[in-house]
Amino acid sequence: MVPTTTPSILLAGDQSFIGLLKYILDQVGFQTLLADRLDDVARLAEIRRPHLLALDDAPRGAAVAVRQEIYSNSDIGHIPVMVLVADMAEALKERHLERTDFMAKPFLPGEFIARLHGLLHPPEVAEANLLTFGDIVMELDAHRVYRGERGIHLGPIEYRLLRHFLKSPRKVFSREELLTAIWGRNIYVIARTVDVHMSHLRYALSEGGEPNYIRTVRGAGYSLDPDNPLTIR
């Protein structure tokens, strides 16, 4: 078992390049794990549960695709990821990915290590009064929700569900995760109850004919996703 004080990092990508990274990180106290292929990253991450992933984006776009796979996996989606890219312009298109940093090659070892520590220990930020996503605005202090200029009236459960989604847009939450987050671990509520309240929330958000932002992912759960083309009629 690796001591909790020793951060472990899973490296994947071009073998000669990540071999050099392994040497550098071993010298500064990381425990390094190597994946032979980017396709193996998600499987190894589920088995080894590293503190951090560093993915060399070679060929271009491959590491970003792996990050998307990890991001959608509720078991390992919380693990921060450093994606090493040759083209930062392409990387900026993926800024919506949580706990993800992009770093352009080439780079100095000291800068790389500092960025890794920044992912492992992000600064604490006080919760903002406003949560926004698309045209949805939630005023936390006033306990009010707007869709554009339209005020939205939500019940207590629907309000808490929306707040939970606004804090992690695009992330897919299973019914079990929502039950724990909204109702708590010691309250017995059947999973079907989540579906009922999500239906109420979806209707309230789209009652004025606005696009439906609540996405149902079959077999997985729900997410707040602006790319959902469906509209409540």
Helices and strands as residue ranges (DSSP letters): E 8-12, H 15-27, E 31-35, G 38-40, H 41-48, E 52-56, H 62-71, E 81-85, H 88-91, G 92-94, E 100-104, H 109-120, E 130-133, E 136-139, E 144-147, E 150-152, H 156-167, H 175-178, I 179-183, H 191-206, E 214-217, E 221-224
